[in-house]
């Protein structure tokens, strides 16, 4: 009579059972994690579009946004929709912003592209490139600032004093960095230098009231722009990407700005826009959206809550296993996931979210590529960071001071 070898059976079955149990718990964990991510995204949306406040009127929404942004009033003297509790100021700023966007009718993007080229040539001449290594952050700031003066104020690069443009971009950056300190240092002299340079650049805008000051519209249009332009340029041209992205980027370089200058975007235009979308996803210049919740009891301080935009843009359960890779093809013709919030959410998204910002970003990126080249063409970027310089897939940091050491030089065969 045959006897059952239980030991042999155990040796065979136990690993199978262990593997099955492990797989089960991994799946449960992943499913729960996906639910958690979805719940977080819903909460972030509620914060960004003010639903976290419950049923509110415009005054309540302005207050919830203005309170966390009061340092912008203190440090920059900004009086705009982002900092005001005055509904008239909000409507004036919103109307001015929408007017700028509507003025950029499709054919004007040809001019915008020319402006970007001219602005870049001015800045590169100043930094003596390619004779000297190019400081990328110091280049990107005045480049984006001079370029954005065209849609904002109708100013062409030929009419811009480069020293004043550099002064404005450097003072804005310095004030922003210093405003994060506790306590905030005395920045009055920096603000005076900033406003003096703006008066020389935009003399027809002065004298003005606080609500009419050009800094109100310059800050949201320019200050976030230079960072996402630089990160998108480097991500697409100098970091490791898949073959599909490499091929698509070559097509974007070839077709911009022509593919962006009609009333309806063709396939090439959609592809170009997707590069800007992916830059904003992986490297959102606004990493958090803050709101102040009114206190429940008198004499209490408001509670501040934050929508973590960067976190929402990097959920594997929503964007896929390659969430940390730069891959514009993840965006199709359909609406992006609700987790995509570089411009806010719901009815309170920035007016530039439809096309304006995307076109402005990718045209400036292409201007940089055509003038400076990319890695495959021999141009070399040095991050002066052992991780970034040795790992082409590592994410680039987004802090302003993190970018100060990044340089570019012409490849010399090393």
C-alpha positions in Angstrom: 0.0 0.0 0.0 1.4 3.4 -1.0 2.0 5.9 1.7 1.5 9.6 1.2 4.7 11.7 1.5 3.3 14.7 3.3 6.7 16.3 3.5 7.1 16.3 -0.2 3.6 17.7 -0.7 4.3 20.4 1.8 7.6 21.4 0.1 5.6 21.7 -3.1 2.4 23.4 -1.9 3.7 25.8 0.8 5.6 28.1 -1.7 2.5 28.1 -4.0 0.3 29.1 -1.1 2.8 31.7 0.1 3.0 33.2 -3.4 -0.8 33.2 -3.7 -1.2 34.9 -0.3 1.5 37.4 -1.1 -0.1 38.2 -4.4 -3.5 38.6 -2.8 -2.3 41.0 -0.2 -0.3 43.0 -2.8 -3.5 43.3 -4.8 -5.5 44.4 -1.8 -2.8 46.9 -0.9 -2.7 48.3 -4.4 -6.5 48.5 -4.6 -6.7 50.3 -1.2 -3.8 52.6 -2.3 -5.7 53.4 -5.5 -8.8 54.2 -3.4 -6.7 56.4 -1.1 -5.3 58.2 -4.1 -8.7 58.8 -5.6 -10.0 60.1 -2.2 -7.0 62.4 -2.0 -7.7 63.8 -5.5 -11.3 64.4 -4.7 -10.2 66.3 -1.5 -7.6 68.3 -3.5 -10.3 69.2 -6.0 -12.6 70.4 -3.3 -9.9 72.6 -1.9 -8.8 74.0 -5.2 -12.4 74.9 -6.4 -13.5 76.1 -2.9 -16.1 73.4 -2.4 -14.3 72.6 0.9 -16.0 75.8 2.2 -19.4 74.5 1.5 -22.0 76.8 0.0 -20.2 80.1 -0.3 -20.5 83.4 -2.2 -17.7 85.2 -4.1 -16.6 87.2 -1.0 -16.0 83.9 1.0 -14.0 82.4 -1.9 -11.8 85.6 -2.2 -11.2 85.6 1.5 -10.2 81.9 1.5 -7.6 82.5 -1.3 -6.4 85.9 -0.1 -5.5 85.0 3.5 -2.8 82.4 2.5 -1.4 84.8 -0.1 -0.9 87.9 2.1 2.9 87.6 2.0 2.6 88.5 -1.7 1.0 91.8 -0.6 3.8 92.3 2.0 6.7 91.4 -0.3 5.5 92.5 -3.8 2.7 94.9 -3.1 0.4 92.7 -5.3 -3.2 93.6 -5.4 -4.9 91.1 -7.6 -7.5 88.4 -7.6 -5.0 86.2 -5.7 -4.6 88.6 -2.8 -7.7 90.7 -2.6 -11.0 90.4 -0.7 -12.4 93.2 -2.8 -14.8 91.9 -5.5 -14.2 94.9 -7.8 -10.4 94.3 -7.7 -11.0 90.7 -8.5 -13.3 91.4 -11.5 -10.8 94.0 -12.8 -7.9 91.6 -12.7 -10.0 88.8 -14.2 -11.1 91.0 -17.0 -7.6 92.2 -17.7 -6.3 88.6 -17.8 -9.1 87.4 -20.2 -8.4 90.4 -22.4 -4.7 89.4 -22.8 -5.7 85.8 -23.7 -8.3 86.8 -26.2 -5.9 89.2 -27.9 -3.6 86.2 -28.7 -5.6 85.1 -31.7 -4.1 82.1 -33.6 -2.1 84.1 -36.2 -0.3 86.1 -33.4 1.5 83.0 -32.2 3.8 83.4 -35.3 4.8 86.8 -33.8 5.1 85.3 -30.4 7.6 82.8 -31.8 9.6 85.5 -33.4 9.6 87.5 -30.1 10.9 84.4 -28.3 13.7 84.0 -30.7 14.7 87.7 -30.4 14.5 87.7 -26.7 16.7 84.6 -26.5 19.3 86.1 -28.8 19.5 89.2 -26.5 20.0 87.2 -23.4 22.5 84.8 -24.9 24.6 87.8 -26.2 24.6 89.2 -22.6 25.9 85.9 -21.2 28.5 85.5 -24.0 27.3 82.1 -25.0 28.8 79.9 -26.4 32.1 81.4 -25.4 31.2 81.0 -21.7 29.1 78.3 -19.9 25.5 79.4 -19.8 23.8 79.8 -16.4 20.5 78.2 -17.2 18.3 79.8 -14.5 19.8 83.2 -15.0 19.1 82.9 -18.7 15.6 81.4 -18.4 14.3 84.3 -16.2 14.9 87.3 -18.5 14.2 85.2 -21.6 10.7 84.3 -20.3 10.2 87.8 -18.9 11.0 89.6 -22.2 9.0 87.1 -24.2 5.9 87.5 -22.0 6.1 91.4 -22.3 4.7 90.9 -25.8 1.3 89.3 -25.0 1.0 91.2 -21.7 1.8 94.7 -22.8 2.5 94.6 -26.6 6.2 95.4 -26.0 8.7 94.0 -28.6 12.2 92.8 -27.6 13.8 95.6 -29.6 12.2 98.1 -27.2 13.3 96.4 -24.1 16.4 97.5 -22.1 18.1 94.2 -21.3 19.6 95.5 -18.1 16.2 96.5 -16.8 14.7 93.2 -17.8 17.4 91.3 -15.9 17.0 93.6 -12.9 13.2 92.8 -12.8 13.6 89.1 -13.2 16.4 88.9 -10.6 14.6 91.1 -8.0 11.4 89.0 -8.4 13.4 85.8 -7.8 15.3 87.2 -4.9 12.2 88.7 -3.2 10.3 85.4 -3.7 13.1 83.3 -2.1 13.6 85.7 0.8 9.8 86.0 1.5 9.9 82.3 2.5 12.0 83.2 5.5 10.6 83.6 9.0 10.6 86.4 9.8 10.5 88.0 6.4 13.5 90.3 6.0 13.2 94.0 5.0 12.8 93.9 1.2 11.9 97.6 0.7 15.0 98.4 -1.3 14.5 95.3 -3.6 10.9 96.4 -4.2 12.0 99.9 -5.1 14.6 98.6 -7.6 12.0 96.3 -9.1 9.4 99.1 -9.5 12.1 101.5 -10.9 13.0 99.0 -13.6 9.4 98.4 -14.4 8.8 102.1 -14.8 11.6 102.4 -17.3 10.4 99.3 -19.2 6.6 100.3 -19.1 6.5 104.1 -18.8 3.0 104.3 -20.2 1.7 102.1 -17.2 2.8 104.7 -14.6 1.7 106.4 -12.5 -0.9 103.8 -11.4 -3.0 102.7 -8.5 -2.0 99.5 -6.6 -4.7 97.6 -8.5 -3.3 98.8 -11.9 0.4 98.1 -11.1 1.9 95.9 -13.9 3.4 93.5 -11.2 -0.1 92.2 -10.6 -0.3 90.5 -14.0 3.4 90.0 -14.5 3.7 87.7 -11.5 1.2 84.9 -12.4 2.0 85.1 -16.2 5.8 85.2 -16.0 7.0 83.9 -12.6 5.6 80.4 -13.1 6.4 80.4 -16.8 10.2 80.5 -16.7 10.4 77.5 -14.4 8.1 75.2 -16.4 9.8 76.3 -19.7 13.2 75.4 -18.3 12.1 72.1 -16.8 10.3 71.0 -20.0 13.2 72.0 -22.2 15.6 69.9 -20.0 13.2 67.0 -19.5 12.6 66.6 -23.2 16.0 67.4 -24.5 18.5 66.3 -21.9 17.0 63.6 -19.7 16.4 60.0 -20.6 13.1 59.5 -22.4 11.6 56.6 -24.5 12.0 56.4 -28.3 8.4 57.5 -28.9 9.0 60.7 -26.9 12.3 61.4 -28.8 10.5 61.0 -32.1 7.6 63.1 -31.1 9.9 65.9 -29.8 11.7 66.0 -33.2 8.3 66.5 -34.8 7.3 69.2 -32.4 10.5 71.1 -33.1 9.8 70.8 -36.8 6.2 71.9 -36.6 6.1 74.7 -34.0 4.8 77.4 -34.3 2.9 76.6 -37.6 0.9 73.8 -35.9 -0.4 76.2 -33.3 -1.7 79.0 -35.5 -5.1 77.8 -36.7 -8.4 78.0 -34.9 -8.5 74.2 -34.5 -5.4 72.1 -33.6 -4.3 69.4 -36.0 -2.5 66.2 -34.8 0.9 68.0 -34.7 -0.6 70.9 -32.7 -2.1 68.4 -30.2 1.2 66.7 -29.9 3.0 70.0 -29.2 0.4 70.9 -26.5 0.9 67.6 -24.9 4.6 68.3 -24.3 3.6 71.5 -22.4 1.0 69.5 -20.5 3.5 66.8 -19.5 6.0 69.5 -18.3 3.2 71.0 -16.1 2.3 67.5 -14.8 5.7 66.3 -13.9 7.1 69.7 -12.8 4.1 71.8 -11.7 5.3 75.4 -10.8 2.5 75.7 -8.3 3.0 72.7 -6.1 0.3 73.5 -3.6 -3.0 75.4 -3.6 -3.8 76.9 -0.2 -7.1 77.9 1.2 -8.2 79.4 4.5 -11.2 77.8 6.2 -13.2 80.2 8.3 -13.1 79.5 12.1 -16.1 77.8 13.7 -15.9 80.0 16.8 -15.3 83.7 17.3 -11.7 84.9 18.0 -10.3 81.8 16.4 -7.8 81.8 13.5 -8.7 80.4 10.1 -7.5 76.9 9.4 -5.3 76.6 6.3 -5.7 73.5 4.0 -3.6 72.6 1.0 -4.2 70.8 -2.3 -1.0 68.9 -3.0 -0.9 69.3 -6.8 2.5 67.7 -7.2 1.4 64.6 -5.3 -1.8 64.3 -7.4 0.3 64.5 -10.6 2.5 61.6 -9.4 0.0 59.0 -8.3 0.9 55.7 -9.9 -2.6 54.4 -9.6 -3.8 57.2 -11.8 -0.9 57.9 -14.2 0.7 54.5 -14.5 3.9 52.7 -13.4 6.0 55.2 -15.4 4.5 58.2 -13.6 8.0 59.7 -12.9 9.0 59.5 -16.6 8.5 62.4 -19.0 6.0 60.9 -21.5 3.7 63.4 -23.3 1.8 60.6 -25.1 0.1 59.8 -21.8 -2.2 62.6 -22.8 -4.7 61.7 -25.5 -7.4 63.8 -27.2 -9.7 63.1 -24.3 -9.9 65.3 -21.2 -7.0 64.8 -18.7 -7.8 63.0 -15.5 -9.3 65.1 -12.7 -6.0 64.6 -10.9 -4.4 67.1 -13.4 -4.6 70.5 -11.7 -1.7 72.8 -12.7 -4.2 75.6 -13.2 -6.6 74.8 -10.3 -9.9 73.0 -10.6 -13.6 73.4 -11.6 -15.0 76.9 -12.3 -11.9 78.5 -10.7 -9.3 77.3 -13.1 -6.9 79.9 -14.4 -8.2 81.5 -17.7 -5.0 80.6 -19.5 -5.7 76.9 -18.9 -7.4 76.3 -22.3 -4.6 77.0 -24.8 -2.7 80.2 -24.0 -0.3 78.8 -21.4 0.4 75.6 -23.3 1.2 77.4 -26.5 3.4 80.0 -24.7 5.3 77.2 -22.9 6.0 75.0 -26.0 7.0 77.9 -28.3 9.6 79.0 -25.7 10.8 75.5 -25.3 11.3 75.1 -29.1 13.1 78.5 -29.2 15.5 77.2 -26.7 16.0 73.9 -28.6 16.6 75.6 -32.0 19.2 78.0 -30.5 20.9 75.8 -27.9 20.3 72.3 -29.2 19.7 69.0 -27.3 21.8 66.2 -25.9 21.9 64.2 -29.1 23.2 67.2 -30.9 26.2 67.6 -28.7 25.0 70.2 -26.2 25.9 69.4 -22.6 24.0 70.3 -19.4 25.8 70.1 -16.1 23.6 70.1 -13.0 26.6 70.1 -10.7 24.7 67.4 -8.7 26.1 63.8 -8.6 22.6 62.2 -8.8 21.3 64.3 -11.8 24.6 64.2 -13.6 24.9 60.4 -13.4 21.3 59.3 -13.6 19.4 60.5 -16.6 16.1 59.3 -15.1 16.3 61.1 -11.8 13.7 63.8 -11.3 15.0 67.4 -11.4 14.3 69.4 -8.2 12.0 72.4 -8.6 13.2 74.8 -5.9 14.5 78.1 -7.3 17.9 77.8 -5.5 18.2 74.2 -6.7 18.5 75.5 -10.3 21.1 78.1 -9.7 24.0 75.8 -10.3 22.7 74.4 -13.6 24.8 75.3 -16.7 25.1 74.5 -20.4 28.0 74.5 -22.7 28.8 73.4 -26.2 29.8 69.8 -26.4 33.5 69.2 -26.8 33.6 65.5 -27.4 34.1 64.6 -23.7 
